[in-house]
Amino acid sequence: MKQKRQIAILGSTGSIGTQALEVISEHSDLYEVYCLTANNRVELLAEQAHQYHPAAVVIANEARYDELKALMTDLPDVKVYAGAKALDDIVEAGPIDMVLTAMVGFAGLSPTIHAIKAHKTICLANKETLVVAGELICRLAMENHAAILPVDSEHSAIFQSLVGEDGNDIDKILLTASGGPFRTKSLDEIATVTKADALRHPTWDMGAKITIDSATMMNKGFEVIEAKWLFGVKPSQIEVYVHPQSIVHSAVQFMDGSVKAQLGVPDMRLPIQYAFSFPCRLPLSGNRLDLFTAQHLDFFKPDMQKFPCLRLAYEALDKGGNMPCIVNAANEIVNRAFLEDRCRFLQMAEVIGETMQRVTFIKTPSYDDYINTDREARQIASSLL
């Protein structure tokens, strides 16, 4: 009997984590949950533990450990841990085959590094890991022979388009974006949008942080930075196209002019499952794309004036060093401030741009430099609000 692959899900209570559990349920003969982690959502984490019976659960917020422990008294075989160090330690567990990094933000960097050093396959949904420390992560992955498989729908689409193309050079990566809720609004209209407006994404059901990043198009900027590291291309080879229908999830143009794309209905379970099963394709329940009755497909260039965060991400990538780390830290601060009504929508880009000017630039940062840069950038961004 074939042994089930053991999966650790970092961020199991978020949008990606919950859909990953659906995939595991659909293929329970192939996959088993080894570990589930969350930051604050104790009740849902305990509920998931009761359904999937992992070997361990981790709550990142140590203040909620007792609360989680109390909800797990009837599961004595499930170990309960808390804190950042517990996250780093659990991903190194021997039985784990794959680690799905679905945590949001800078917090995902350290456990991802620990998982790579433990030679685990990384199913990468935490884009900040490559945004902040792409060069370091790629080097560690090579040194430790740890595969990194993209879970973002766009990067999965590029990855799928490259299968079978070994040795064929990429001319361009065509990264698609839904355009978020404000793609048809004028700059004057965008200036007055509210948190409620920004959280109404027209296509994807995501967590609040990523939904706001999508509205500013910083999410797409981060995906540009990710694409550089995942696929070894120059920033000039990555073009962003707004595609409101979200059917073409991204494409690759080759040197002969041929373009390969991955198409499908918007369903994050597909790229999650493909990362789990690569190079195999497994059956997946759900809707199917019918190109013969589908609506027309639109593509157009994003307006950098309306969405300066995308421009700032390109600038950070061109500058290199710790600049993407600075952008990520400042973005996490302003994103939270906007969600808490302490910052206007367009002010987010202003604060990020000013933070980029003020934080100490380091051309070849070490891991400790990233930690210090993150701290300095957060302090400066907070002071600018």
N, C-alpha and C positions, 0 to 999 in steps of 0.2 A: 504494500500500500504506500502510495506516494505521501511523503511528509508535507504537512501544510506549512506554507511560508509564514513566518512570524513577523507581524507588523507593529511597530510603535507609532502612535499618532500623537504628534506634538500639536496641541490645539484641537482636541477632539470635539469641543463644544461649539466651535465656530462653523461657518458655512461649509468650508472645505472638509473639515473633520467629520461633520455629520453626514455629508454625502459620501465620504470615503467609507464610513460604516455601512451605508446602504450597499455599496459595491461589495464589501466583505460579506454582508448578509446574502447577497445574490450568488456569491461564489464561496460559500462556507466550506465546500469540499477542498478548496485550494488555499484559503487564507484564514489566519487566526489572529486575533488581537492579543499582543503581548503586553502592551502598556498604553494607557490613555492619560493625557495631561490636559489641564486647563489653567487659566490664570485666576479667575474668580468664580466661575459658574459652578458652584459646589453641587447644587441639586441635580443639574443635568449630568454632571460628571458621575455622580453616584448612580443615577438612573442608567447611564450607559454601562457602568461597571456591572450592574445587576443583569443587564441584558447580554453582555459579551464575555463576562467572567475573565478579565485579563489577569496576568500574574501580578500587575502592579498598577496603581494610579498615583499621579503626582499633581498636587495643587501648588502652583507657583507662589501664590500669596500665602506666606506662612501663617498669617493671622487667621486664616480660615481652615487650618489643619484640624483643629478639634471638632469643628462643625462637620467636616468631611468624614472624620473618623467615626463620629456618632452615627452617620448615615450608612456606615459600612460594617456595623457590628455583626450583621447576619452573613457577612462574607469573610470569614476568618482566614481563608486561603489567599485573599487578595491583599498584598502589601500596600500600605498607604504611606506616602512620603510628601514632603513639602519643601519648597524653596528652590532657588536657582541651582544650587549645587546638586540637588536631587535630580533635576532635569539633566544636568551634565552627566551624572553617574548612570542614570537608568538607560540612556541610549547606548551605553557600552556593554550592556548585558549580553552574554554569550549567545543565547538562543535567537536574538533579533536578527532577521535577514534584511529588513527594509525599515527605514525611518521616514515617515511622511512629515515634513516640516511645514506645518500649517499654522504655526504661531504668527502673530502679527507684529511687525516692527523689529527694532534692533535686538530685542530680547531673544530672537531666534538664532542669532549669530553663534553664541557660545555652545549651545547644545549641538548645533550642526557641525561645528568644528570637532567636538568630542566624538560625534558619530562617524565622521570621516576618518579620524585617527583610529577608530575601532574597526575600520574597513567595512562599514555598513553601506548598502546601496541607499542613496539619498533620493527620495521623491520630493522634489523641491517646489513648494508652494509659497514659501516665505521669501518674497522677492528682495527684501531688505538685505538678506545675507550676501547676495552678489552685488547689490548696489553699494553697500558699505565697504566690502572687502573682497571684491571679485578676484583680484590678482592673487591674494593669499589663499582663497578658497580653491581656485583652480590648481594652484601649485600643490596644496595639501592633497587634493583629490588624485592628482597624478602620482605623488609620492606614496600614497596609501592604497592605490589601485581601487579607489572607491568611485563607482559610477554615480553620476548626477543625472537624473532623469527629470525633465521639466514637467510640471503639473499645470502651470498657467495655460489657459486655452490657446493663447497666441504662440507661446514657445513650444507647446506640444504640437501645434499645427506645423511649425517650422521643422521641428524634429521629425515628424512623420513625413514631411515632404523631402527630407534629406535621406531617408532610409533607402538604401540601394544606390546612393550617389557617391559612395566613397571614392575619393580621388578627383571628383569633379568640382572645380572651383565655383564658389558663390560669386555672382555678380552683385546682386542686391538682395536684401531681406525686406519684404513688404509687410510691415506690421500694421494690422488693422485695429481700429478703435471704434467703439460705438458712438463716441462723441459726447456721451453722457447726457444729462437732462438739459444742458444749456447750449447745445450746438447751434440751434436756430435763433438764439437770442442775440440782441445787439450788445455792445460793450456797456452802454448806458443801462440796459435792462439787467445785465449781469451784476452791475455795481450794487443793486438793491436786493439781490436774491437772499432768501433765508435758509436756515438749516433744513427746514421742512422741504423746501424746494429742492435743495441739493441731495436730499436722501431719497428722492423719487427717481431712481434709475429706470430708464425705459426698457431695459433688456434683462439685466442680471440681478439676481437676489444675492447680495453680499453683505458683509458686516459693515457697520457704520463708518469705520476708518477708511476702508477701501472704497466705499461708495463716495465719500467726500473726495478722495484722491482721484476717482474717476471723473467727478464733476469738474475738478481743476485741471484734469489731464496730467497731473503729476504721476498718476498710476502708469500712464503710457510712457512718460519720461523714464520712470524706473524700469519699465520693460525694455526700453531702448538700451539702457545700461546693462541689463541682464543679458540681452541678445548679444552684445559685444563679447561678453565673457563665455557664454554658453556655446557660441558658434564661431568664435575666433575671427570676427570681421572688424573693419574699421567703422567708426561712427558715421563716416560719409556713405557707407554702404547700407545704412539702415534708414528706410523711408517709412514715415507714418502716413496712413490713409484713413480718413474717417469713413466708416462703412456702417451706417445706422442699422441695417438689417441683421448684423452679427451672424451671417451665414458663412462667409469666407473668414475663417478664423486667423489666417495669415498665409503668406506665400513666400516662395523662394524663386528668384530669377537667376538662371545660370548663364554662363559665358556665351552660350549659343543663342541666347534670347528666349529660350524656353522657360515657362513659368509653371511651377507646380504648387498647388494649394491644397489645403485640407478644408473641406466644407462639412457642415452639419448643423442641426438645430442647436440653439444655445443650451447646453447641458454639461455642467462641470463633471458629472460622473464619468463621461467618456475619457477626458484626458487623465483623470485620476486612475481609472481602470487600466488605461494603456500604459501608464507608468508602472503599475503593479505587474502587468502581464507581459510587457515587452520582452521579446519581439513578437509574441503571439497576440492575436485578437480574440477576445472572448465575446460570447453573446451578452447583450445589454438590453434590458427592458426599456421602454420609453418610446417617444415619438421618433419618426424617421423624416428626413428631408425629402420632399418631393419637388424636384427641380422643375417639373412640368406644370405645376400649379403654384410654384413659389412666386412671390412678388418680385418686381424688378430689383436689381442690385445697384446701389449707388456707391461711388467712391469719390472722395475729394480731399484736398490737402487741408490740414487743420490751420486755423487762424491763430498765429502765434501772439497777436495782439490781444485777442480775447482770452487766450490760454497761455499766459507767460510762464507758468510752471513747466510746461513742456520745453520751452526755450531754455529755461534755467537748467533743466536736466541735461540737455545737449551741451550746454556750456560747461557743466561740471564734468561730463564725460571727456570733453576736449581737454580740459585742464588736468584731469587725472589726479593721481596722488590721493589725498584724503578729502578732496572736494566733494565727491559723491556722498561721503560719510557726513560731511557738513550739511549738505542739502537734505539728506534723510533725517538727521536729528532736528533741524529747524522745521522740517515739514511735520514731523510727529508733534512738535510743540504747537504749531499753528493749527493743525488739524484738530487737535483736542480743544484748543481755545475756541475755534469756530463752532464745534459741537456744544461747547459750554456757553455760547453767545458772548464770548469775550473778544471776538475778532470778526471783522467784516470779510466777505468772500474775497474781494480783490486785495485786501490787506495781507492775506496769506502769502502771496507771491512777493509783495513788497518786503515783508519781514525775512523771507528766505533769501532774497537777493542781498539785503543789507547784512545778514548773517554771513553770507559767502564772502563779503568784503572784509569782515572784521575778525573771523577766526583764523588762527595761525595755520598757514598752508605748509604741508609736508609732502614733498615729492615722492618719497619712497617710505611710506608708513609701515611700522611694525604693528603687531596685534595690540600692544600697549598704547601705541599712538592712536589707533582707532578708538580705543576705550576713552582716552583723554580728549580726543577730538569730539567725540559724541557728547561728553560731559560739558566741554567748553561751548559747543554750539547750542546746546539746550539752554545753558545759562544766558547766553547772549540773545537768543531768540526770545526767551521769556522776558528779558529786560526791555525788549523793543515793543512789546505788546502794550 
